[in-house]
Amino acid sequence: MTDHSSAWDEDYRRRGNLWGGAPAPLPDLPADAAVLEIGCGNGKTLGALVRRFPCVTAVDISPRAVALARRHPATAREAAAVADARRLPFRDAAFDAVILVHILGHLLLPGRKAVASEVCRVLRPGGAAFFRGFSVEDMRVGKGTETEPQTFRRGEGIVTHYFTEAETAELFAPLAAVSVRTHRWRMRVRGRDLPRAEVEGVFGKVG
């Protein structure tokens, strides 16, 4: 999901399943909710979603990522598709929930705005968007070449933006901010406890 999608394809080609471990906590949704995951990667969150909800769609800009997601034991092949979230191939008001886990941060500002606008378009009235992105308090801020404020490009061409709570709420307007908060924890690296931080947001579409 960067403006250099080939960089993601190359990363998946070299390293395979980039994302492991337990998925982020899933939102509390009705069992029959129509759910869209944007940026499914190799299916870490998608696998958990399809076990819980019968109507799940996922997209990723990387064909290699989608191929890996489709191999997940719980995932039907048709659940994942290659698409650019800046121009989603879905009708208006198609979904009850949209999930974006560490995906908007891999776009430059125009791309982030375009995806947020598409999220608003495809949500049904009464639906909600669930966002996670790394915070400006995270230990990795500053690693790479700064291309925009708080946005850094790594050597392989992938960018990562680090969010504040205020800009996250502004990004998803005109959706209503149900909650926006920073989740903080510590990670031990080479004998040092370093700060990790994510901004988590829930945004509702008023009917």
C-alpha positions as CSV (number, residue, x, y, z in Angstrom):
1,M,0.0,0.0,0.0
2,T,2.7,2.5,-0.8
3,D,3.1,4.7,-3.8
4,H,5.8,2.2,-4.7
5,S,3.7,-1.0,-4.6
6,S,6.5,-3.0,-6.3
7,A,8.5,-2.6,-3.1
8,W,5.9,-4.6,-1.2
9,D,5.8,-7.3,-3.8
10,E,9.6,-7.6,-3.6
11,D,9.5,-7.7,0.2
12,Y,6.9,-10.6,0.1
13,R,9.0,-12.3,-2.6
14,R,12.1,-12.3,-0.4
15,R,10.6,-12.9,3.0
16,G,7.3,-14.6,2.4
17,N,4.8,-14.2,5.3
18,L,6.0,-10.9,6.7
19,W,3.4,-10.7,9.5
20,G,3.1,-13.4,12.1
21,G,1.9,-13.6,15.7
22,A,-1.5,-13.0,17.1
23,P,-3.8,-10.6,15.2
24,A,-4.9,-7.3,16.7
25,P,-8.1,-7.6,18.8
26,L,-11.2,-7.7,16.5
27,P,-14.0,-5.3,16.9
28,D,-17.3,-6.3,18.5
29,L,-19.6,-6.5,15.5
30,P,-22.9,-8.2,14.7
31,A,-22.4,-11.8,13.4
32,D,-23.9,-10.9,10.0
33,A,-21.8,-7.8,9.5
34,A,-20.3,-7.2,6.0
35,V,-16.6,-6.5,6.8
36,L,-13.9,-5.1,4.5
37,E,-10.2,-5.4,5.5
38,I,-7.9,-2.9,3.7
39,G,-4.3,-4.1,3.4
40,C,-4.7,-7.8,4.3
41,G,-1.0,-8.6,3.7
42,N,-0.4,-12.3,4.1
43,G,-3.7,-12.8,5.9
44,K,-2.8,-12.4,9.6
45,T,-6.0,-10.5,10.5
46,L,-8.0,-11.9,7.7
47,G,-7.8,-15.4,9.0
48,A,-9.2,-14.3,12.3
49,L,-12.0,-12.3,10.6
50,V,-13.2,-15.1,8.4
51,R,-13.4,-17.5,11.4
52,R,-15.8,-15.0,13.1
53,F,-17.8,-13.3,10.4
54,P,-19.4,-15.0,7.3
55,C,-19.2,-12.0,5.0
56,V,-15.6,-10.8,4.8
57,T,-13.8,-9.1,1.9
58,A,-10.1,-8.2,1.9
59,V,-7.9,-6.3,-0.5
60,D,-4.2,-5.6,-0.9
61,I,-2.2,-3.8,-3.6
62,S,0.5,-6.6,-3.6
63,P,-0.4,-9.6,-5.7
64,R,2.1,-11.7,-3.8
65,A,0.5,-10.7,-0.5
66,V,-2.9,-11.7,-1.8
67,A,-1.6,-15.0,-3.0
68,L,-0.2,-15.7,0.5
69,A,-3.5,-14.6,2.2
70,R,-5.5,-17.0,0.0
71,R,-3.3,-19.9,1.3
72,H,-4.4,-19.3,4.9
73,P,-6.3,-22.3,6.1
74,A,-9.3,-20.3,7.2
75,T,-9.5,-18.1,4.1
76,A,-11.6,-18.8,1.0
77,R,-9.9,-17.8,-2.2
78,E,-12.6,-15.3,-3.1
79,A,-12.2,-13.4,0.2
80,A,-9.0,-11.7,-0.9
81,A,-8.4,-9.6,-4.0
82,V,-5.8,-7.3,-5.5
83,A,-7.0,-3.7,-5.4
84,D,-5.7,-0.2,-4.7
85,A,-7.5,1.2,-1.7
86,R,-7.3,4.7,-3.1
87,R,-9.8,3.6,-5.7
88,L,-11.8,0.7,-4.1
89,P,-13.8,-1.4,-6.6
90,F,-16.9,-1.5,-4.5
91,R,-20.3,0.3,-4.6
92,D,-21.2,3.0,-2.2
93,A,-22.4,1.8,1.3
94,A,-21.4,-1.8,0.7
95,F,-19.9,-2.6,4.2
96,D,-20.9,-2.4,7.8
97,A,-17.2,-2.2,9.0
98,V,-13.9,-1.4,7.5
99,I,-10.7,-2.5,9.2
100,L,-7.3,-0.8,8.5
101,V,-4.4,-2.3,10.6
102,H,-1.0,-0.6,10.0
103,I,-1.8,0.2,6.4
104,L,-2.5,4.0,6.1
105,G,0.9,4.7,7.5
106,H,2.5,3.2,4.3
107,L,1.1,5.9,2.1
108,L,2.0,9.5,1.6
109,L,-0.5,12.2,2.7
110,P,-2.5,12.3,-0.6
111,G,-2.8,8.6,-0.5
112,R,-3.9,8.6,3.1
113,K,-6.6,11.1,2.4
114,A,-7.8,9.2,-0.7
115,V,-8.2,6.0,1.3
116,A,-10.0,7.7,4.2
117,S,-12.4,9.2,1.6
118,E,-13.0,5.8,0.1
119,V,-13.6,4.3,3.5
120,C,-16.3,6.9,4.1
121,R,-17.8,6.1,0.7
122,V,-18.1,2.3,1.1
123,L,-19.4,2.4,4.7
124,R,-23.1,2.1,5.3
125,P,-24.9,4.6,7.6
126,G,-24.4,3.3,11.1
127,G,-21.2,1.5,10.0
128,A,-17.7,2.0,11.5
129,A,-14.1,2.2,10.5
130,F,-11.4,0.6,12.8
131,F,-7.9,2.1,12.5
132,R,-4.5,1.2,13.9
133,G,-1.3,3.0,12.9
134,F,2.1,3.6,14.6
135,S,2.3,6.7,16.9
136,V,4.8,9.5,16.9
137,E,5.8,8.1,20.3
138,D,7.0,4.8,18.7
139,M,10.7,3.8,19.0
140,R,11.1,3.6,15.2
141,V,10.3,7.3,14.5
142,G,13.2,8.8,12.6
143,K,14.5,5.6,11.0
144,G,15.1,6.2,7.3
145,T,14.8,9.3,5.1
146,E,12.1,11.8,6.0
147,T,9.9,12.4,3.0
148,E,7.1,14.3,4.7
149,P,6.6,15.4,8.3
150,Q,6.8,12.2,10.5
151,T,7.0,10.0,7.3
152,F,10.2,8.0,6.7
153,R,11.3,5.9,3.7
154,R,13.4,2.8,4.3
155,G,16.1,1.7,1.9
156,E,13.8,-0.8,0.1
157,G,11.4,2.0,-0.8
158,I,8.6,1.4,1.8
159,V,7.4,4.5,3.7
160,T,6.0,4.6,7.2
161,H,4.1,7.5,8.6
162,Y,3.7,8.0,12.4
163,F,0.4,9.4,13.6
164,T,-0.9,11.7,16.3
165,E,-4.4,11.3,17.7
166,A,-5.4,14.7,16.4
167,E,-4.4,14.1,12.8
168,T,-6.0,10.7,12.9
169,A,-9.4,12.2,13.9
170,E,-9.0,14.9,11.2
171,L,-8.1,12.3,8.5
172,F,-11.3,10.4,8.9
173,A,-13.6,13.4,9.0
174,P,-16.6,13.6,8.2
175,L,-16.9,10.3,10.1
176,A,-17.6,10.8,13.8
177,A,-14.7,9.9,16.1
178,V,-16.1,7.4,18.6
179,S,-12.7,6.9,20.2
180,V,-9.1,7.9,19.4
181,R,-6.4,6.8,21.8
182,T,-2.7,5.9,22.0
183,H,-1.8,2.4,23.1
184,R,1.6,2.2,24.6
185,W,3.8,-0.8,25.7
186,R,7.5,-1.6,26.1
187,M,9.6,-4.0,23.9
188,R,12.9,-5.4,25.1
189,V,15.6,-5.2,22.5
190,R,19.2,-6.2,23.2
191,G,18.7,-5.7,26.9
192,R,16.9,-2.3,26.6
193,D,13.2,-1.6,27.1
194,L,12.1,0.6,24.2
195,P,8.8,2.4,23.7
196,R,6.2,1.1,21.2
197,A,3.0,3.0,20.5
198,E,0.0,2.8,18.2
199,V,-2.9,5.2,17.6
200,E,-6.2,3.3,17.7
201,G,-9.3,4.9,16.3
202,V,-13.0,4.0,15.8
203,F,-15.0,6.2,13.5
204,G,-18.7,6.0,12.8
205,K,-20.8,7.0,9.8
206,V,-23.9,8.8,10.9
207,G,-27.0,7.8,9.1
